[in-house]
Amino acid sequence: MSTIRLENITRTFAPTKSPLGKSEQAIEDIEITSAPPRTDGLVAALDQVSLTIPDGKTLVILGPSGCGKSTLLRVVCGLESGYSGHVYYDDRCMDDRPPKDRHIGMVFQNYALYPHFEGHGNLSFFFRVRKVADEEAEERIRITSEIMGIGFKQLLARKPGTLSGGQQQRVAIARAIVRNPDLFLFDEPLSNLDAKLRVQTRTEIKRLLRRFGITAIYVTHDQVEAMALGDLVAVMRSGQVEQLGTFQELMTEPANTFVAGFLGTPPMNLFEGASLAGDTVSLGGSSVSLSDERPNQLLSHPHLTIGARPEDAILGDSDSAHLSGLSIGGDVLVIEPDFARQNRLVYLQNGDLNFAAQVPLDIPLNIGNTIEVTFPEESLFYFDGHSGERIC
């Protein structure tokens, strides 16, 4: 097991042009398509990334396509060269160490099994290359099969082409475990599975991570996976880490409008164009009377963005008449019922404002209705209108 430390990792690429004038890059370079341009003509897939993953913890890397997630994973495992900065496993610098000597177990999105080998052959191939004695290899495979649980031994006699997606991923995970790695790396391992298999395999991965206590980095765009598996979550944008913390910390204390607008299903509503006058924040025809220390915190920020989570909305009725908060009316555009939680998600429009609110399922509501919702003052977030940084 190891503590993983990244220091000022930067990876740039020189964009190439196709005859049609469009960028023509290898698949892994998709990660840089939305990265910011540099003055030297290069684009940054990773830009001064520094992270520490404590021993035995799982770091989940979240972010939109093109933010640098997979490039960072490739740097850690040694598949990416040409970067600046340093990668440490504990105090051992890995910059010049090849992937085969980094004691890594890696699980890919597309399984990456050897198609001509049966499951047993996929697990034993590592030992053949290392010229490990057959007795030791078979013992490691036996132990791994027991760890993987009921029904796994039956998969060892079958080739990948005869297995379902979930079964192939089980073999791929076992192939990573059998190496007894110091570090687990997962590159969107569940994205090719259907909903039911995703839940089953996610549960299995969580069980294995807790059992082994091995340091792990898990790349995904799925927030449910991040919440379920991550001890720490890093949100990335354009090659940089916007915020690092537990999923709960990121939800309750987002560092900026990007994190606030990225996390959550749906994410936080962000109302731009607000301003402060005395102890009141105004937004169009609406206003919020501030309490506590907020007026002093907002005083040096003339332009504000107000954040409000849909689940904090209260539908306009007699109960909300005495609430202090942001009250906004809008026309109902879309209604999405959630029968399990007995509520519905309503998407509203008010002029140029589009926002979402969660309301009880038993309230009659139709598309085209005009309703008013109130977001209580204590539940609101305030961000600087220019930088996007959270103020309070």
Secondary structure as the mmCIF struct_conf table of DSSP 4:
data_model
#
loop_
_struct_conf.conf_type_id
_struct_conf.id
_struct_conf.beg_label_comp_id
_struct_conf.beg_label_asym_id
_struct_conf.beg_label_seq_id
_struct_conf.end_label_comp_id
_struct_conf.end_label_asym_id
_struct_conf.end_label_seq_id
STRN STRN1 ILE A 4 PHE A 13
STRN STRN2 LYS A 17 LYS A 17
TURN_TY1_P TURN_TY1_P1 PRO A 19 LEU A 20
BEND BEND1 GLY A 21 LYS A 22
STRN STRN3 SER A 23 SER A 23
HELX_RH_3T_P HELX_RH_3T_P1 ILE A 27 ILE A 32
TURN_TY1_P TURN_TY1_P2 THR A 33 SER A 34
BEND BEND2 ALA A 35 ALA A 35
HELX_LH_PP_P HELX_LH_PP_P1 PRO A 36 PRO A 36
STRN STRN4 PRO A 37 PRO A 37
TURN_TY1_P TURN_TY1_P3 THR A 39 ASP A 40
BEND BEND3 GLY A 41 GLY A 41
STRN STRN5 VAL A 43 ILE A 53
TURN_TY1_P TURN_TY1_P4 ASP A 55 GLY A 56
STRN STRN6 THR A 58 LEU A 62
TURN_TY1_P TURN_TY1_P5 SER A 65 GLY A 66
BEND BEND4 CYS A 67 GLY A 68
HELX_RH_AL_P HELX_RH_AL_P1 LYS A 69 CYS A 77
TURN_TY1_P TURN_TY1_P6 GLY A 78 GLY A 78
BEND BEND5 GLY A 82 GLY A 82
STRN STRN7 SER A 84 TYR A 89
TURN_TY1_P TURN_TY1_P7 ASP A 90 ASP A 91
STRN STRN8 ARG A 92 CYS A 93
TURN_TY1_P TURN_TY1_P8 ASP A 95 ASP A 96
HELX_RH_3T_P HELX_RH_3T_P2 PRO A 99 ASP A 101
BEND BEND6 ARG A 102 ARG A 102
STRN STRN9 ILE A 104 VAL A 107
TURN_TY1_P TURN_TY1_P9 GLN A 109 ASN A 110
TURN_TY1_P TURN_TY1_P10 PRO A 115 HIS A 116
BEND BEND7 PHE A 117 PHE A 117
HELX_RH_AL_P HELX_RH_AL_P2 GLY A 119 VAL A 129
TURN_TY1_P TURN_TY1_P11 ARG A 130 LYS A 131
HELX_RH_AL_P HELX_RH_AL_P3 ASP A 134 MET A 148
TURN_TY1_P TURN_TY1_P12 ILE A 150 GLY A 151
HELX_RH_3T_P HELX_RH_3T_P3 LYS A 153 ALA A 157
BEND BEND8 ARG A 158 ARG A 158
HELX_RH_3T_P HELX_RH_3T_P4 PRO A 160 THR A 162
BEND BEND9 LEU A 163 LEU A 163
HELX_RH_AL_P HELX_RH_AL_P4 GLY A 165 ILE A 177
TURN_TY1_P TURN_TY1_P13 VAL A 178 ARG A 179
BEND BEND10 ASP A 182 ASP A 182
STRN STRN10 LEU A 183 ASP A 187
BEND BEND11 GLU A 188 GLU A 188
TURN_TY1_P TURN_TY1_P14 PRO A 189 ASN A 192
BEND BEND12 LEU A 193 LEU A 193
HELX_RH_AL_P HELX_RH_AL_P5 ALA A 195 PHE A 212
STRN STRN11 THR A 215 VAL A 219
BEND BEND13 HIS A 221 HIS A 221
HELX_RH_AL_P HELX_RH_AL_P6 GLN A 223 LEU A 229
BEND BEND14 ASP A 231 ASP A 231
STRN STRN12 LEU A 232 ARG A 237
TURN_TY1_P TURN_TY1_P15 SER A 238 GLY A 239
STRN STRN13 GLN A 240 GLY A 245
HELX_RH_AL_P HELX_RH_AL_P7 PHE A 247 THR A 252
BEND BEND15 GLU A 253 GLU A 253
BEND BEND16 ALA A 255 ALA A 255
STRN STRN14 ASN A 256 ASN A 256
HELX_RH_AL_P HELX_RH_AL_P8 THR A 257 PHE A 262
BEND BEND17 LEU A 263 LEU A 263
STRN STRN15 GLY A 264 GLY A 264
TURN_TY1_P TURN_TY1_P16 THR A 265 PRO A 266
STRN STRN16 PRO A 267 PRO A 267
STRN STRN17 ASN A 269 ALA A 277
TURN_TY1_P TURN_TY1_P17 GLY A 278 ASP A 279
STRN STRN18 THR A 280 LEU A 283
TURN_TY1_P TURN_TY1_P18 GLY A 284 GLY A 285
STRN STRN19 SER A 286 SER A 289
TURN_TY1_P TURN_TY1_P19 ASP A 292 GLU A 293
HELX_RH_AL_P HELX_RH_AL_P9 ARG A 294 LEU A 298
TURN_TY1_P TURN_TY1_P20 LEU A 299 SER A 300
BEND BEND18 PRO A 302 HIS A 303
STRN STRN20 LEU A 304 ALA A 308
HELX_RH_3T_P HELX_RH_3T_P5 PRO A 310 ASP A 312
STRN STRN21 ILE A 314 LEU A 315
BEND BEND19 GLY A 316 ASP A 317
TURN_TY1_P TURN_TY1_P21 SER A 318 HIS A 322
STRN STRN22 GLY A 325 ASP A 338
TURN_TY1_P TURN_TY1_P22 PHE A 339 GLN A 342
STRN STRN23 ASN A 343 ASN A 350
TURN_TY1_P TURN_TY1_P23 GLY A 351 ASP A 352
STRN STRN24 LEU A 353 PRO A 360
TURN_TY1_P TURN_TY1_P24 LEU A 361 ASP A 362
BEND BEND20 ILE A 363 ILE A 363
TURN_TY1_P TURN_TY1_P25 ILE A 367 GLY A 368
STRN STRN25 THR A 370 PRO A 376
HELX_RH_3T_P HELX_RH_3T_P6 GLU A 377 SER A 379
STRN STRN26 PHE A 381 ASP A 384
TURN_TY1_P TURN_TY1_P26 GLY A 385 SER A 387
STRN STRN27 GLU A 389 ARG A 390
#
